[in-house]
Amino acid sequence: MAYLSTLLLLLGLACSAAAAGYSALNAIALGVWRLPQRTPPDTALPPVTLLKPLCGAEPGLYEDLRSFCRQDYPDYQIVFGIRDASDPACAIARRLAAEFPSLPISVVVDSKLHGSNWKVSNLINMLPHALHDFLVMADSDACVEADYLRLVTPPLSDSRIGLVTCLYRGIPTPGMWSRIGAMYINEWYVPSVLLAWLFGYQGYVSGQTICIRRATLRAIGGFEMLADQLADDHRLGTLVRALGLRIVLSRHVVSGKHHEPSLGSVVRHEVRWMRTLRVLQPRCFLGLFLTFSLPLAVLGLVLTAAVSGHTALVSTSRLLFAVTVLLRLVVHVGHRVPVREPLLSDLWLLPLRDVLLGWVWLQCFFTSTVTWRGNDFSVDANGVMHRLSRS
């Protein structure tokens, strides 16, 4: 019995220490990211083609796409790609083409599939319509400021750099589930990316912004190399690095609309994202629980409280729990300051958000299926998607 008590105590303290330590590193990474940066010198701005694959008219699509039509950039083209002419996104794209007649805008409607990843098939269909050799891809729900292209494209002028990408901030549409979904991005996913960045990782790529030269894309085999990949952005980054080229994480942060009408919608999206992480890092996925700081801290508190006679160590666990909660609040508030969101309006959602995170993680051990744009896919160990027929 004494052996079991000691084991529970040590395990509880380890959980408490891990939760506090990870929370501290997250807060440090966020602070370092926010440090003022030296303004880079002005460089030549090459002609750019923006590739915007579309599918469906999610809330705010017109405003999001319009932000790309208002760029303070001397020479750029936009290519909108849609699989079906009856898609409501097609009407929005054509409306913008009429609204900005001086801006070269092409609307490509092509249903040809080149693999199980429909977004990549869309990009393959769009690429022949790109006029320029500097390509920028951005997801349909991204919203940007007028200086976006001026900030993200200059690094590609360096021949040693093969790809530029950005972090993004989830902007929820009205509703509790959208707010909970945005918290996943802003308060767990992005802090995890920043922590990896702090320790020197340079392999992160986000589909919210990918800037690449046409020659680099050709050298890796084109978009066709990504046509069946679940994590097409990560695979693209891997192929670019294999050429000996660097990936740059721009300090510009893109805003991405986040719409979740229900709990089921939240779970489906997050299972797909978590499943992607499991494919990318299967050996590390089990240890991902160590990044769920608040549930981990609660577990540590419960385990140490179950052991009597070690007052000092139990007090230490309680102190570490308090530190974890404080730092969790720092991350919760920290991402809201730059966009002037109400700092404490979603505070009551924190416990639900963090419990749901653990639940989604657990689900990924029992399924290899993901749902994307209303279609079900199985995902094999190589990250290749196989569409499932519905009965």
N, C-alpha and C positions, 0 to 999 in steps of 0.2 A: 504493500500500500504506500509506503514511504517513497519507493522508487517511482510509482505512478504519479504521486503528488509532485515530486521533483521534475518529472518529465513534463507534466502539464504546466508547471510554473515556468520552466525554461522555454517551452513552446509559446506560452503566452507572452513572455518578455520578448522573444524573437519577433513575434507578430507585431507587437507594439513598437519595437525599435525599427522594424522594416517600414511600417506605415509612416512613422515620424520622419525617418530618413528620406524616404521617397518623396514625401510632401515637401520637405526642405529643399531637395534638389529641384523639384518642379518650380518652387517659388524663386530659386536662384536663377534657373534657366529663363524664366519669364522676365526677371529683372535685368539680366544680361542682354536679352533680346531687345529690351526697351531702351538701352543706353543710346545716347545720341551718336549718329554715324557721320563720318566725314563725307561731305557732298562730293560725289565723283565728278571729274572734269567733263565738260561737254564733249561729246563724241558725235561722229557722223551718224545720221539716222537713215538707215537703208530702207528702201521700199519693203513693205510687209504685207503679207496676206493673212487675214484672220479667218480661221476655219471654225465654224459654229455648227456642230451637228445638233439637230433638233428632233424631239419626239414628244408630242403632246404639248398642250398649252397649260403648264403649271401656273399657279398664281403669280402675277407680276411679270410674266414673260415679256410683254411689250416693253415695259420700263427697263427691264434688265438688258434686253437686246439693244434698245435705244441708246443705252450708255456707251455701247461700243461704236455707235454711229457718230458720237460727239467727241471723238478723240482729237486732242491737240497734237497732231502728227502730220508731217508734210505730205506723205505719199503712202496710202494703204488701201487695201481692197478687203471686202468682206465676202465670204462665201458661206451661205446658209445651205445646209444639206438636210433633206427630208426624204423619208422612204415612200410616203403616200401623199398624193395631192389632196386628199380629203382630211388630212391631219390639220387641226386648227392652227398649228404652228406655221403652216404654209401661208395662210392668210395674213398672219402677223408679219412674216418675213417679206411678203410682197408689199404690204402696207408701208414698211420701213423703206423698201427700195423706192417707192413712189414719193415718200416724205423727204428723202435725201437724194435727189436726182444727180447732184454733183459728185456723190460718193460712188465709186464702182462697187456695186452690190450684185452678186449672182445668186440666184435661188435655184439650187440643183434638186430636182425630184427624181430619185432613182431607187427602185425597190430591190435591186440586185444584192444578194447576200454572198459574202465571201467567207463566212465562218459563223460561229455561234455568238460572237460578240457583235451585236447590231450597231453599236456606236462606231466600232472600228470599220465595219462594212460601209457605214455612212461616210467616214473619212476617206476610204479608198475611192468611193464614187465621187467625192468632192475634189480630190487632189488634182485631177487633170484640168480643173477650172481655175487653179491658183496661178496668178500671173507672176508672182515674185518668189525669190529663193529663200527669203526669211519667212518662216511659217510660225504663226502663233495659234494655238488651239486653246479653247476655253469652253467649259461646260455651259449648258444653256441657262442654268440658274445663277450664273455669276453676274455680279453688278460691279462696275468699275468707275473710277474717277477719270476726268478728262486727260490726266497725265499718265495713265496706265501704260500705254505703249512706249512713251518716252522713258519710263522707268525700267521696264522689264526686258526690252530688246537690246540695249547697248552692250551687255556682257558678251553677246554672240559675235561681236566684232573681234574678239580675241579667239584666234584659231585653236587655242588649247581648251576652250570651253565648248562642250557639245550640246548642252541643254540648260535652260533656265526655267525654274518653276517658282511657285509662290505658296505660302500658307493661305488659308482662307478662314474667314469668320462666319459662323452660321447665324443668319438673321431669321428669327422665327416669324412665320405668319401668325395671325391671331389664333389663340387656342392653347390650352395647357399642354397637349401632346407635342405640338410644334416647339414649344419652349423647352420641354424635356429633351426632345431630339436635338435641338441646337446646343443644349448643355453637354451632350455627348461629344460633340465636335469641339466646343470651346473650352471645356473643362476637363476633358480626359484625353481625347485624341491629339489635339494641337499641343498641349503641354508635354505629352509623350514624345512628339516629334521634336519639340524644342530641347528636351532633355538629351535625346540622341544627338541633336545638332551641337549642343554644348560640349559633348564628349568627342566631337570631331566626325561624326557620321555624315557622309556626303552622298548618300544614295537615295534620299527622299525625292519622290516625284509625285505631284498632284495633278490630276486631270483638270482642276480648276484653272490652271495656266501651265502650258508647256510651250516653250519657245525653242525652235530647232531649225537648223539650216537644211535646205532640201538635200544638199550633198551628204550631210550626216545621215539623214533618213534613208537615202539611197544606199549608203554604205552598210547599213544594218539589215538591208533586205526589204525596206519599205514597211508600210502599215500591214502588209500581208503577214509579217512575222508575229503580229499581235491579234490576228483575226479570231482566234479561239480562246484567248486568254481572259480569265476573270479579272486579274490585276494588270490590265494592259499598260497602265502608266508605270507601274513598278517594273514590268518586263522591258518597257522601252528604256528606262533608266539603266537597267542591267546591260542591255545591248550597247548603249552609248558608252558606258564605262569600259566595256570590253574592247572598245576601239582605242582606249587610252585617253579619252577625253573626260573633262571634269563636268560635274553638275553644280550649278550655282543656285542657292536658295535666295531669291530676291527678298529684300526687306519690305517690299510692297505687299500688303495684305489685301486679298480680294474678298469681297462680301458675297456670300452665297445664300440664296433664299432657302429656307428649310420649312417644308410643309408636311405635317403629319396629322391627318384627320382623326386618327384613332390609335389606341394602344397597339392593335395588331399591325398597323402600318409602321410604327416605331420598331417593333420587334423584328418585322421582316427586313427592314433596312439594316438594322444593326446586326442581325444574324449574318446578312450578306457581307457586311464590312468585317465582322469578327471572323467569319469563315475565310475571308481573304487573308487576314493576318495569320490564320492557322496554316493556310497553304504556303505563305511566304516564309514563315518561321515555325515549322512544325515542332522542332525541339524546344523552342522557347515558349510555346503557347501555354503549356502548363504553368509556367512561372509568371504568366501574365497577371495572375491573381495578386501578385505582390504590388501591382500598380493600382489596385483598388483600395486606396488608402483608408477610407472611412470604414468599409466593412472589415478590413483587416485589423484596424484599430479596435473595433468593437469585439472581434473574435479574441484579440489579445486581452482585452479587459475582462471578458467572460471567463477565459481560461485561468487567469491569475486570481480572479475573485473566487474561483471554485476551490482554491487551496488555502487552508487556514494556517496560521502560525508564521507567516512571512510578511509581516506588516510593512517593512521597509521596501521589499520588492514589489508588493502590491501597490504601494504608494508611487513607486517609480513607474509602474504600468499606467496608473491613473494620470500621472504627469505627462507621459508620452502620448496618451490619448488626448489630453487637453491641447498639447502642441500640434497634434495631427489635425484636430478640429480647427484650430486657429489658422494653420497654414492652408487647410482646405478652403476656408473663408477667403484667404488672401487670393487664391487662384480664382475663386468664384467672382470676387469683386474686380480682380485685376484686369480681366479681359473686357470688362464693361466700361472702364474709365475712358479709353480712347474714343469710344463711340457714344459716350454720355448716356448710357442706359441707366435706368434706376438701379442703384447698387444692390438693394436688398429686396426687390420685388419678388424674386423667385427663391428666396432663402428657404421657404417652407417646402420647396420641391427637392431640396438636396438629398434627404434620406431616400425618397422614392427613386431619384435618379441613380444613386449609387447602388441601391439594392437591385434595380433593373439591370445595371451594368453586369453585376455578378450572375444574374439569371441568364442573360443573353450568352455570356461566356460559357456557362454550363451547357446550354443547349447545343453549342457547336461541337461538343464531344459526341453527340448522339445523332448528328445529321451531316450528310454531305450534299444536301440540296439547298439551293438559294433561289429566291424569287427576284426577278429583275424585269421591270416594265411589264408586269403582269404575266410573265412566262417563267416556268420552273426549269431549273438546270441542275444537273449533278456536276460535281467538280472533282476531278481526279487529283492524284498526288502531284501532278505537274502544273496544276492551276488551269487545266484545260476544261472548258465548259462543254457539257453535252446536254442538248435540249431534251426535256422529257415530254412525251405526249400525254395530254390529259384525257382521262377516260370520260 
